Amino acid sequence: DEKCVSLSLYSVADVGSLCKGLFSSITLNRPKTQNKALIAGKLVAKTLYNGLSSHWGIDINYSEEASREVLSLLNLSKTLVILEDLERTRIPILDLMGFVNSLTEIDNVKVLLIANEHELKSKLGNESDLYAKIKEKTIYDTIELNPVNISGIKGILNSFKDGGKIQATLSNTSLPDEIFSIMCDKKVDCYNLRSLKYALQKSSDLVNLLNFSPDPEFLKHILLSILAFTFKKKKQDNLYWVDDTRSPAELGTEKYPLHKSCYDYLQIKVLDLDSLRKANESFVQWKEYELKQKSLRPYFETIFSFHRMPEKQLEATLQYFISNPMIFKEMPILDRVRFFNYLLAIEEHSICIDSVSKCKPIIQNSFNGEVFEYNPWMYDGIRLETDEAREQWGRFKDYVRDLSNTRADQLFGFDYTIGTLSSVKEAAMRGYYTDNHKFVSLFNLDCFIALIKQCNAAQIDELRSLFLQVYGFENIYDFFMEDLPQLKTLREKLTLLQEDADFDAIQRLQLEYFISNLDLSIDKLESHLPPVPPLKSSCE
């Protein structure tokens, strides 16, 4: 005998309209055999009746027959009243909760409210505290329901059929778990399945426009970054690309940063195919490098933990490097220097003497023809015990320093024109300047200022983004203390440049942003300068 009466509160403006909607739902679902006469002993919603009389102008005092007729239809015995879309109603929250309280407390009607409470509180704003107090007095119990699960996501992925390039990516067995992980991310926290379907369609549309064959893992990154952005936009519509340093992770995630080309396609329907092709090539190279490093890691660990390894395993490892000398060319400078240090430690204990003697010159030769900066801090090795080993170590450091060229061609062909800026950006992306602890110190600032004078607002923004890419992280003082004087000089020159009569208001605004960015970098560096000792007085 139990039944439900359901009504969406979407766009319902007042309690009278709510009563009318409920009345319609009740009467439409009422059995045809039910007598319209007032049914004694049945649960009658007088709260609902009062709302109807107000909405339709039925006067209880003077229209008894009409009142009796309407009242007879409001039999809510064994009925659950379900009010959906609470977050979308236009009824003032105080009025709505008062109405629900009357139904439950006065008329003893069972009521179930269905709401996206996160959206409701966001919509209420300052009234959310009032809602919480009313809810505490009105609502008996709250049940949290998350309709999204791995099975549901799999169902959506399986039902999406476009026959395009992205179809194989959707069959990736790990994809549902990764999608659910993004949904649960604290910075995302969105479980909207419509957004998932929308992101799938947009990703499919984008990928089918590609004029190259993308790597499957690259496609997955595109899909998941678009998905993360779509979820974030669902909860916060005012999300915009700010710069190339912060925006990829802020609009996507740390693991799946959003590519600028994908952002442009989603926002303004413009797709830079060349940029995505280069991104795909870089991704493939990175994946190959990571795979190679993963396969080499056991060999490195054998060297770095030689004092715990069997001698036969150590010998076999050294032979592997001797047989594959190009490995050292692909190793970062710091790893090569550390490797040489450990070879000396192995040698001073008279272990694998012949193999070590063959391996040392291979490492030394790997530095030839390479542009790198010598840094005395880069020796993260093991303490050497014998004088002979320490002398060899000193000669090796001198050798590395003499081969290095700390100033030559570190700007990789940048000739202070916008067209040659890409090489500097690529070096920054590889972490070249972070590794070498120098960036703006390499610039001829007069030439750089002359370039800015020729730039429009968008190009100044591009230059500014490069500086954000290099200096945009928190602990820059661990890497760029040497740049502090040059950063201050650049700031002074940009401040003077703001008065240039040839600049328009937008160009000056970009210069203001640029100066603000430099101020932040300078403050970070100055905060870690050593304290200046106090001057002694003459009497002391």
C-alpha positions in Angstrom: 0.0 0.0 0.0 3.0 2.3 0.4 3.5 4.9 -2.4 5.8 7.8 -3.2 5.0 11.3 -4.5 8.0 13.0 -6.2 8.5 16.6 -7.3 11.4 18.5 -8.6 12.0 21.9 -7.0 13.9 23.1 -10.0 12.8 26.7 -10.7 9.9 26.5 -8.2 9.6 30.1 -7.0 7.3 30.0 -3.9 5.6 27.7 -1.5 2.2 28.1 -3.2 3.7 26.8 -6.5 5.2 23.9 -4.6 1.8 23.0 -3.1 0.2 23.2 -6.5 2.9 20.9 -7.9 2.5 18.4 -5.1 -1.3 18.5 -5.4 -1.0 17.6 -9.1 1.4 14.7 -8.3 -0.9 13.4 -5.6 -4.1 13.5 -7.6 -2.5 12.2 -10.8 -1.3 9.1 -8.8 -4.6 8.7 -6.8 -6.5 5.4 -7.5 -9.6 6.1 -9.6 -11.8 4.2 -7.1 -10.9 6.5 -4.2 -13.9 8.5 -2.9 -13.5 12.2 -3.1 -15.3 12.6 0.3 -13.2 13.4 3.3 -11.8 10.1 4.6 -11.9 10.0 8.3 -8.9 8.5 10.1 -6.6 9.1 7.2 -3.4 11.2 7.3 -4.3 14.6 5.7 -1.7 17.2 4.9 -3.3 20.4 6.2 -0.1 22.2 5.6 -0.4 21.4 1.9 -4.0 22.3 1.9 -3.3 25.7 3.5 -0.8 26.4 0.8 -3.2 25.4 -1.9 -6.0 27.6 -0.5 -3.6 30.5 -0.5 -2.4 29.8 -4.0 -5.8 29.3 -5.6 -7.7 31.7 -3.4 -9.9 29.1 -1.7 -11.4 30.6 1.5 -11.5 27.9 4.2 -14.1 29.9 6.2 -16.5 30.5 3.4 -16.0 27.7 1.0 -16.4 24.6 3.1 -17.6 22.4 0.3 -14.7 23.3 -1.9 -12.3 23.0 1.0 -13.7 19.5 1.8 -13.4 18.4 -1.8 -9.7 19.5 -2.1 -8.9 18.1 1.4 -10.2 14.7 0.5 -7.6 14.4 -2.2 -4.7 15.0 0.1 -4.6 11.6 1.7 -0.9 11.0 2.5 -1.2 7.8 4.5 1.7 5.5 3.8 3.1 8.0 1.4 6.7 9.3 1.1 6.9 12.8 -0.3 10.2 13.2 -2.2 11.4 16.7 -3.0 14.3 16.7 -5.5 16.8 19.3 -6.7 16.8 21.3 -3.5 19.9 23.2 -4.7 18.0 24.5 -7.8 14.9 25.9 -6.1 14.1 29.7 -6.1 12.1 29.4 -2.8 13.9 31.2 0.0 15.5 28.5 2.2 13.8 29.7 5.4 10.3 29.4 3.7 11.1 26.0 2.2 12.5 24.4 5.4 9.6 25.9 7.4 7.1 24.2 5.0 9.0 20.9 5.3 9.0 21.2 9.1 5.2 21.7 9.1 4.6 18.7 6.9 6.7 16.5 9.2 5.9 17.9 12.7 2.3 18.9 12.3 1.0 16.5 9.6 3.3 13.6 10.4 4.1 13.2 6.7 7.3 11.4 5.8 9.5 13.6 3.6 12.8 12.9 1.7 14.9 15.8 0.5 17.4 15.1 -2.3 20.1 17.7 -2.8 23.6 18.3 -4.0 24.5 19.9 -0.6 27.8 21.2 -1.8 26.2 23.2 -4.6 23.4 24.3 -2.2 25.8 25.8 0.3 27.7 27.5 -2.5 24.5 29.0 -3.8 23.4 30.1 -0.3 26.6 31.9 0.4 26.3 33.8 3.6 23.0 32.1 4.3 24.7 28.7 4.5 25.1 29.1 8.3 21.4 29.8 8.6 20.6 26.7 6.5 22.8 24.6 8.8 20.9 25.7 11.9 17.5 25.1 10.3 18.6 21.7 9.0 19.7 20.7 12.5 16.1 21.3 13.8 14.2 20.1 10.8 16.0 17.1 9.2 16.0 13.9 11.2 18.8 12.1 9.3 21.3 12.7 6.5 22.4 10.0 4.1 25.3 10.8 1.8 25.1 9.1 -1.6 27.8 9.0 -4.2 26.3 7.5 -7.3 29.7 7.3 -9.0 31.8 4.2 -8.8 34.2 2.3 -11.0 31.5 0.2 -12.5 29.5 3.2 -13.5 32.5 4.8 -15.1 33.3 1.6 -17.0 29.7 1.6 -18.3 30.0 5.1 -19.7 33.4 4.3 -21.3 32.0 1.1 -22.9 28.9 2.9 -24.2 30.9 5.7 -25.8 31.4 4.7 -29.5 32.9 7.2 -31.9 35.1 4.9 -34.0 37.9 7.5 -33.9 41.4 7.6 -32.7 40.5 7.8 -29.0 38.6 4.5 -29.0 41.6 2.3 -28.1 42.5 4.7 -25.2 39.1 4.1 -23.7 39.7 0.4 -23.5 42.8 0.9 -21.3 42.1 -1.2 -18.2 43.5 1.4 -15.8 41.5 4.3 -17.2 38.3 3.9 -15.0 40.4 3.8 -11.8 42.4 6.9 -12.9 39.2 8.8 -13.7 37.7 7.9 -10.3 41.0 9.0 -8.7 40.7 12.4 -10.4 37.1 12.8 -9.3 38.2 12.1 -5.7 41.1 14.5 -5.8 40.6 17.2 -3.2 41.3 19.9 -5.8 38.7 18.4 -8.1 36.0 16.8 -5.9 33.4 16.4 -8.6 31.4 13.3 -9.5 29.2 14.7 -12.3 28.7 12.0 -14.9 27.4 14.5 -17.5 30.8 16.2 -17.2 32.5 12.9 -17.8 30.4 12.3 -21.0 31.1 15.9 -22.1 34.9 15.5 -21.6 34.9 12.3 -23.6 33.1 13.9 -26.5 35.4 17.0 -26.5 38.5 14.8 -26.3 37.3 12.6 -29.1 36.5 15.7 -31.3 40.0 17.1 -30.6 41.9 13.9 -31.2 40.1 13.2 -34.4 41.4 16.5 -35.8 45.1 15.5 -35.2 47.2 15.2 -38.4 49.7 12.8 -36.9 49.6 9.5 -35.1 49.8 10.2 -31.4 51.3 8.0 -28.7 48.6 6.1 -26.8 49.9 7.3 -23.5 49.9 10.8 -24.8 46.3 10.4 -25.8 45.4 9.2 -22.3 47.1 12.3 -20.8 45.1 14.6 -23.1 41.8 12.9 -22.1 42.5 12.9 -18.4 43.7 16.5 -18.4 40.6 17.6 -20.3 38.5 15.6 -17.9 40.1 17.3 -14.8 39.5 20.7 -16.4 35.9 19.9 -17.2 35.3 18.8 -13.6 36.9 22.0 -12.2 34.9 24.2 -14.6 31.7 22.5 -13.4 32.4 23.7 -9.8 34.2 27.0 -10.6 33.3 28.6 -13.9 35.9 31.4 -13.7 38.9 29.4 -14.5 41.3 30.9 -17.0 44.8 30.3 -18.4 47.2 32.7 -16.5 50.7 31.5 -17.5 52.5 28.5 -18.8 54.1 27.8 -15.4 51.1 27.5 -13.1 48.1 27.0 -15.3 48.8 23.5 -16.7 48.7 21.9 -13.3 46.0 24.3 -11.8 43.6 23.7 -14.7 44.5 20.0 -15.0 46.3 18.1 -12.3 49.9 17.7 -11.3 50.0 14.3 -12.9 47.9 15.3 -15.9 48.6 19.0 -16.7 46.4 20.6 -19.3 48.2 21.5 -22.5 47.6 25.1 -23.7 46.4 23.9 -27.1 43.7 21.8 -25.4 42.7 24.8 -23.3 42.4 26.9 -26.4 40.3 24.3 -28.2 37.9 23.9 -25.3 37.5 27.6 -24.7 37.8 29.3 -28.2 37.6 26.3 -30.6 41.1 27.0 -31.9 43.5 24.0 -32.2 47.3 24.4 -32.6 48.2 21.1 -34.3 51.9 21.9 -34.6 52.2 22.5 -30.9 50.4 19.2 -30.0 52.7 17.4 -32.5 55.8 18.7 -30.7 54.3 17.9 -27.4 53.7 14.4 -28.5 57.3 14.1 -29.7 58.6 15.4 -26.4 56.4 13.0 -24.5 57.7 10.0 -26.5 61.3 11.1 -25.9 60.6 11.5 -22.2 58.9 8.1 -22.0 61.9 6.5 -23.8 64.3 8.2 -21.4 62.3 7.2 -18.3 62.1 3.6 -19.6 65.9 3.6 -20.1 66.6 5.1 -16.7 64.3 2.5 -15.1 66.2 -0.3 -16.8 69.6 1.2 -15.8 68.6 2.0 -12.2 69.7 -1.5 -10.9 73.1 -1.0 -12.4 73.5 2.4 -10.8 72.4 1.0 -7.4 75.0 -1.7 -7.7 77.7 0.9 -8.0 76.3 3.2 -5.4 75.9 0.3 -2.9 79.1 -1.6 -3.9 80.0 -2.3 -0.2 77.0 -4.5 0.1 77.2 -6.3 -3.3 78.8 -9.6 -4.4 82.1 -8.9 -6.2 80.9 -10.9 -9.3 77.8 -8.7 -9.6 79.9 -5.5 -9.3 82.3 -6.8 -11.9 79.5 -7.6 -14.3 78.0 -4.2 -13.8 81.2 -2.4 -14.6 81.6 -4.5 -17.7 78.1 -3.5 -18.8 79.1 0.2 -18.7 82.4 -0.5 -20.4 80.5 -2.3 -23.2 77.9 0.6 -23.5 79.9 3.8 -23.2 77.1 6.0 -24.7 75.1 5.5 -21.5 77.2 8.2 -19.8 76.4 10.7 -22.6 72.8 10.4 -21.7 73.4 10.6 -17.9 72.9 14.0 -16.2 76.2 15.8 -15.3 75.6 15.3 -11.6 75.1 11.5 -11.9 78.3 11.2 -14.0 80.3 13.1 -11.4 78.9 11.0 -8.6 79.6 7.8 -10.6 83.3 8.8 -10.9 83.5 9.4 -7.2 82.2 5.9 -6.4 84.7 4.4 -8.9 87.5 5.9 -7.0 86.0 4.5 -3.7 85.9 1.0 -5.3 89.4 1.3 -6.6 90.9 2.5 -3.3 89.7 -0.8 -1.8 91.5 -2.7 -4.6 88.2 -4.1 -5.9 87.7 -4.8 -9.7 90.9 -2.7 -10.5 91.1 -3.5 -14.2 87.4 -2.7 -14.9 87.5 0.5 -12.9 90.6 1.7 -14.8 88.7 1.1 -18.1 85.6 2.8 -16.9 87.1 6.1 -15.6 88.3 7.4 -19.0 85.0 6.6 -20.6 83.3 8.9 -18.1 85.9 11.6 -18.6 85.5 11.5 -22.4 81.7 11.8 -22.1 82.1 15.5 -21.1 83.9 16.4 -24.4 81.9 18.6 -26.7 79.1 19.2 -24.1 78.1 22.6 -22.9 77.7 22.6 -19.2 78.4 24.7 -16.1 80.9 23.7 -13.5 79.5 23.9 -9.9 81.5 23.0 -6.8 78.3 21.9 -5.0 77.5 19.1 -7.4 79.6 16.4 -5.7 77.1 14.1 -3.9 79.4 11.1 -3.5 81.2 9.0 -0.9 84.0 10.1 1.4 87.4 9.0 0.0 89.9 7.7 2.5 93.3 7.5 0.8 95.5 10.4 -0.3 95.8 8.8 -3.8 92.0 8.6 -4.2 91.6 12.2 -3.0 94.3 13.5 -5.4 92.6 11.7 -8.3 89.3 13.3 -7.2 90.9 16.7 -7.2 92.3 16.3 -10.7 89.0 15.0 -12.0 87.2 18.2 -10.6 89.8 20.4 -12.3 89.3 18.4 -15.5 85.6 18.9 -15.4 86.0 22.6 -14.6 88.4 23.2 -17.4 86.1 21.5 -19.9 83.0 23.5 -18.8 82.1 26.9 -20.3 79.8 28.7 -17.9 78.9 31.5 -20.3 79.2 30.2 -23.9 76.0 29.6 -25.8 73.8 29.0 -22.8 71.0 31.0 -24.4 71.0 28.4 -27.3 70.9 30.7 -30.2 68.6 33.4 -28.7 69.6 36.6 -30.4 67.1 38.9 -28.6 64.3 38.5 -31.1 61.0 36.9 -30.3 61.5 34.3 -33.1 64.5 32.8 -31.4 62.9 32.6 -27.9 61.7 29.0 -28.3 65.2 27.5 -27.7 65.5 29.3 -24.4 62.0 28.0 -23.4 62.9 24.4 -24.3 66.1 24.7 -22.2 64.1 26.0 -19.3 61.6 23.2 -19.6 64.4 20.7 -19.4 65.6 22.3 -16.2 68.9 23.5 -17.8 69.0 26.9 -16.0 67.9 25.3 -12.7 70.8 22.8 -13.0 73.3 25.6 -13.8 72.0 28.0 -11.1 71.9 30.9 -13.6 69.4 32.5 -15.9 69.1 36.3 -16.1 72.8 36.6 -15.3 73.4 35.3 -18.9 71.4 38.1 -20.5 72.7 41.3 -22.0 70.1 43.5 -20.4 70.5 46.4 -22.8 69.7 44.1 -25.7 66.8 42.5 -23.7 65.3 46.0 -23.0 65.7 46.9 -26.7 63.7 43.7 -27.5 60.9 44.7 -25.1 60.6 48.1 -26.8 59.7 46.3 -30.0 57.2 43.9 -28.4 53.4 44.2 -28.4 51.5 43.3 -25.2 51.2 39.6 -26.1 54.9 39.3 -26.8 55.8 41.0 -23.5 53.5 38.5 -21.8 55.4 35.7 -23.6 58.7 37.0 -22.2 57.2 37.4 -18.7 55.9 33.8 -18.9 59.5 32.6 -19.5 60.7 34.3 -16.3 57.7 32.8 -14.4 58.7 29.4 -15.8 62.3 29.7 -14.5 61.6 31.6 -11.2 58.0 30.6 -10.5 58.7 28.0 -7.7 59.1 28.6 -4.0 62.7 27.6 -3.2 64.5 29.6 -6.0 67.0 30.6 -3.3 68.5 27.1 -3.6 69.3 27.7 -7.2 69.4 31.3 -8.3 71.1 33.4 -5.6 73.7 34.5 -8.3 70.9 36.1 -10.3 69.8 38.5 -7.6 71.9 41.6 -8.7 70.9 41.1 -12.3 67.2 40.7 -11.4 67.3 44.0 -9.5 68.9 45.8 -12.4 66.3 44.4 -14.8 63.6 45.6 -12.4 65.0 49.1 -12.5 65.2 49.1 -16.3 61.6 47.9 -16.6 60.4 50.6 -14.2 62.1 53.3 -16.4 60.6 51.7 -19.5 57.1 52.2 -18.2 57.5 55.9 -19.0 58.2 55.2 -22.7 55.7 57.3 -24.7 55.5 54.6 -27.5 53.8 52.1 -25.2 50.0 51.9 -24.9 48.1 51.2 -21.7 48.0 47.4 -22.2 51.8 47.3 -22.8 52.3 49.3 -19.6 50.0 46.9 -17.8 52.2 43.9 -18.9 55.3 45.8 -17.7 53.5 46.3 -14.4 52.8 42.5 -14.2 56.5 41.8 -15.2 57.8 44.1 -12.4 55.5 42.5 -9.9 56.8 39.0 -10.8 60.4 40.2 -10.4 59.6 41.7 -7.0 58.3 38.4 -5.8 61.5 36.6 -7.1 63.7 39.2 -5.5 61.9 39.0 -2.2 62.4 35.2 -2.1 66.1 35.5 -2.8 66.7 38.4 -0.4 64.9 36.5 2.4 67.7 33.9 2.3 70.7 36.3 2.2 73.1 35.7 5.2 72.6 38.3 8.0 74.9 41.3 7.9 77.0 41.5 11.1 76.5 44.7 13.1 79.1 47.5 12.8 81.3 47.9 15.8 81.4 51.3 17.4 84.6 53.4 17.5 84.9 53.0 21.3 85.0 49.2 20.8 
